[in-house]
Amino acid sequence: MEAVDRGLKFAYVGRKRKKRDYRRLWIVRINASCRAAGLSYSKFVHGLKAAGLDLNRKVLADVALHDDAAFRNLANLAKSALEVKESARLALEKE
């Protein structure tokens, strides 16, 4: 019975760890593609939110892995959203 209980405990921990491991893998894949596009991961995610795109990390990692052209379009969209946001911030500071 103790071995069964111990096994169940490890199974529970493993299910939680799997979620954590996949999230880390997705972030690594997205970051690698972002760096190739000349953008950091954090700025890319911030730019997507500024552009109004709400894509989760799983989808972004899949696009980064399988469709480089689409990911570059997303990166360019994020860059332009960040530039617009920065220019708006500078305009407010001048006033």
MARKOLVEX-879900 format. One record per residue: y, x, z of N, C-alpha, C in turn; residue in one letter. Coordinates in steps of 0.02 Angstrom, whole numbers, padded with zeros to 5 digits, always signed. Atoms other than C-alpha are relative to their C-alpha. Last residue first. Layout:
N
YXZYXZYXZA ...
% end
This chain:
95
-00047+00054-00020+03416+00126-01205+00023+00006+00069E -00067-00014+00027+03342+00291-01260+00051-00052+00023K -00032-00052-00040+03191+00269-01145+00071+00016-00023E -00021+00029-00064+03146+00103-01225+00035+00052+00044L -00057+00044+00015+03144+00181-01398+00026-00031+00065A -00058-00042+00010+03032+00321-01333+00063-00041-00014L -00018-00027-00065+02907+00194-01265+00062+00044-00005R -00031+00054-00038+02907+00099-01429+00022+00024+00069A -00067+00009+00027+02876+00262-01522+00037-00057+00035S -00043-00055-00021+02731+00302-01406+00071-00008-00027E -00014+00009-00071+02651+00130-01429+00047+00055+00025K -00045+00058-00006+02667+00142-01617+00019-00009+00073V -00065-00020+00026+02592+00317-01615+00051-00056+00007E -00031-00044-00051+02449+00260-01503+00069+00022-00022L -00019+00043-00056+02410+00115-01620+00033+00041+00055A -00060+00036+00019+02413+00235-01768+00024-00046+00056S -00057-00046+00004+02291+00353-01684+00065-00037-00016K -00018-00017-00069+02173+00211-01636+00061+00047+00001A -00031+00060-00028+02173+00145-01815+00023+00013+00072L -00067+00005+00030+02140+00320-01880+00037-00060+00027N -00040-00053-00031+01994+00337-01758+00071-00001-00028A -00016+00021-00069+01925+00167-01811+00044+00053+00034L -00049+00055+00005+01937+00219-01994+00020-00025+00069N -00065-00032+00015+01851+00384-01951+00055-00053-00009R -00026-00028-00062+01712+00283-01869+00067+00035-00011F -00024+00055-00041+01690+00178-02025+00029+00027+00065A -00061+00025+00030+01676+00335-02132+00030-00057+00041A -00056-00044-00015+01551+00416-02014+00066-00026-00028D -00050+00013+00051+01430+00272-02017+00063+00039+00014D +00026+00022+00065+01264+00303-01927+00052-00008-00055H +00062-00033+00021+01299+00402-01769-00019-00016-00072L -00012-00072+00004+01481+00355-01739-00061+00037-00026A -00043-00012+00058+01445+00173-01780+00012+00075-00009V +00041+00014+00058+01300+00171-01656+00040+00012-00065D +00046-00056+00008+01405+00257-01524-00044-00010-00061A -00038-00057+00024+01545+00130-01548-00046+00060-00012L -00017+00013+00070+01422-00015-01533+00038+00060-00029V +00062+00000+00038+01348+00052-01371+00013-00009-00075K +00021-00068+00014+01518+00097-01302-00063+00003-00041R +00032-00035-00055+01584-00080-01314-00026+00068-00022N +00068-00018+00018+01709-00137-01444-00031+00038+00059L +00040+00000-00060+01867-00230-01393-00073+00011-00019D +00071+00000+00016+01994-00193-01528-00040+00007+00065L +00029+00066-00011+02172-00245-01484-00074-00005-00019G +00004+00033+00064+02257-00093-01560-00031-00070+00006A -00068+00014+00022+02311-00036-01387+00001-00037-00067A -00025+00055-00042+02131-00053-01328+00071-00019-00020K +00036+00061+00020+02072+00051-01475+00024-00059+00040L -00027+00023+00064+02207+00181-01440-00034-00063-00025G -00066+00029-00015+02155+00195-01257+00032-00028-00064H +00013+00064-00033+01973+00221-01310+00066-00035+00016V +00032+00045+00048+02024+00355-01435-00010-00069+00032F -00053+00026+00043+02145+00436-01312-00028-00048-00052K -00042+00045-00039+02005+00449-01184+00057-00029-00042S +00035+00063-00015+01880+00518-01308+00047-00049+00036Y +00043-00003-00059+01998+00651-01375-00030-00069+00013S -00023+00044-00053+02061+00645-01554-00046+00009+00060L -00062-00027-00027+02050+00759-01704+00031-00040+00056G -00056+00037+00030+01921+00660-01804+00067+00023+00028A +00001-00015+00071+01785+00787-01764+00057-00034-00037A -00025-00069+00007+01836+00774-01581+00000+00020-00074R -00073+00001-00011+01815+00585-01591+00029+00070-00010C -00031+00026+00061+01642+00603-01667+00075-00003+00006S +00011-00048+00054+01585+00715-01526+00032-00023-00064A -00044-00057-00010+01666+00602-01396-00008+00051-00055N -00067+00021+00019+01578+00448-01463+00049+00058+00004I +00000+00010+00072+01408+00534-01455+00070-00020-00025R +00005-00065+00033+01439+00601-01280+00003-00007-00075V -00065-00033-00007+01500+00430-01220+00000+00069-00034I -00047+00032+00045+01345+00346-01289+00068+00034+00002W +00018-00019+00069+01231+00471-01204+00050-00030-00050L -00020-00070+00009+01320+00447-01037-00014+00024-00071R -00073+00000+00002+01303+00257-01050+00026+00071-00012R -00021+00023+00066+01120+00278-01094+00075-00001-00006Y +00015-00052+00049+01089+00386-00940+00022-00022-00071D -00047-00055-00008+01175+00265-00822-00009+00053-00054R -00065+00027+00020+01076+00116-00885+00053+00055+00001K +00003+00006+00073+00915+00216-00872+00067-00025-00026K -00016-00064+00029+00959+00267-00693+00002-00003-00077R -00072-00011-00009+00962+00087-00633+00022+00064-00035K -00036+00051+00040+00792+00051-00707+00075+00008+00006R +00003-00018+00071+00726+00215-00639+00036-00050-00044G -00049-00053+00010+00784+00176-00462+00003+00019-00074V -00066+00031-00008+00687+00012-00465+00054+00052-00015Y -00011+00041+00059+00532+00099-00535+00069-00033+00002A -00019-00044+00056+00546+00234-00403+00012-00040-00064F -00067-00027-00014+00549+00102-00265+00023+00045-00058K -00048+00053+00014+00402+00010-00343+00071+00024+00012L -00005+00007+00072+00302+00171-00345+00050-00053-00020G -00037-00058+00024+00339+00203-00162+00010-00005-00076R -00070+00009-00019+00285+00027-00117+00044+00057-00026D -00026+00054+00041+00124+00049-00216+00074-00011+00015V -00009-00028+00067+00090+00217-00134+00029-00052-00048A -00059-00044-00002+00120+00143+00038+00014+00029-00069E -00060+00041+00000+00000+00000+00000+00063+00043+00000M 
% end
